Amino acid sequence: MSDFILLLLIVVLLVCLVVTVGGLLVYSGLLSDVVVKTGPPPIRNVTVAYKFKEGSYKDCGAAFTESCSVGPKLDSIGVYYDDPRQRPPESCRYVVGSVLCEGEEKPDEDLLKLYEKFGFKVFSLPEVSHAVTTSFPCTTHLSHVLGPYRVYPQLTSYIEERKLCAFPVIEIYRSDVINYMVPLSRQTDFFVPEMKDEVKSDVKEEDSDEDRGTDITGADSHSDVSSVSGGMPWDSRETSLAASTAASLASSLPLRDVMDTNEDIKHRDHSDRGSNDSVGSGSSFEELDMDQEEQEQEQEEVEEKEDEKEEEVPKGEDEGREAAELVAEKKEPLGDGDE
């Protein structure tokens, strides 16, 4: 009897544990609806204190902890530049920091000095008119884990179905909600100086590769809304989703299309044009010979058509004379009868 009671207590405890864990997951947003839309972003132009990191996105927690320890009452922000599926996870680049002020407000000088003391840098993110946005509830620490799994598949499908050029992914962590936004314009203005320097070095390395293609497609970083045959290149920071990416977003990012830093490409284009001109001059004689032969053939065809027309004219005159004689013969008997 005592064994039965013990077993029953164990079962009850297990059921309570499962219910508690399930309730915690639901409360953390496991079953929350994720609504993705295009419109005004959740933030305006903001000034942030940040640290630039390079490595796996799943290791960004330490950077967030450091940022929150300096300004625990400030909203946190993360900017993720690379696609973990197309770039090695250990080479992915991102920014983590705190929002110092938004809009026309100015950051607090004492707070600014405090962040600079701990090695943070200051950067202003621009305001854009259109962005792909969504949100996820932030009720527990578990929400930060569930958010990427619930949000990024929906975000990826939305952008790929509409063939939008949207990057980078920005996450704003508030007290009760996590806002996700992907700008559709002025994308490179969201690149911190460290990111721009790395982009320049990447472009030079790619331009030095002889096997690299010369066709580059992309969208203007300063257009109001960029739309190309593309897709959402960012997935969950901890998982890789099975979704195709766009040609304009191939490789690591469509950065070469929106950065005016590839002077080497211009020099190589000029050399390619010069080589094409030399090849064209070498074959110019053959083209002239072909043109002369075509002109001679056209002249012969015109002369033959004129000869055929001249032969048809006499035949027409003879037929006209015969018809006139027949009409005259018919009129003569009619005239005799009237008399």
Secondary structure, DSSP 8 states (H G I E B T S, - for coil): -HHHHHHHHHHHHHHHHHHHHHHHHHHTTTT-----EEES-S--SEEEEEEEEES-GGGTHHHHHHHHHH-TTS-EEEEE-S-TTTS-GGG-EEEEEEEEEETT----HHHHHHHHHTT-EEEEE---S-EEEEEEE--STTHHHHHHHHHHHHHHHHHHHTTB----EEEEE-SSEEEEEEESS-GGGG--HHHHHHHHHHHHHHHT-TT---------TTSSS-B-S-------SS--------STT-SS-THHHH-S--HHHHHHHHHHHHHHHHHHHHTHHHHHHHHHHHHHHHHHHHHHHHHHHHHHHHHHHHHHHHHHHHHHHHHHHHHHHH-
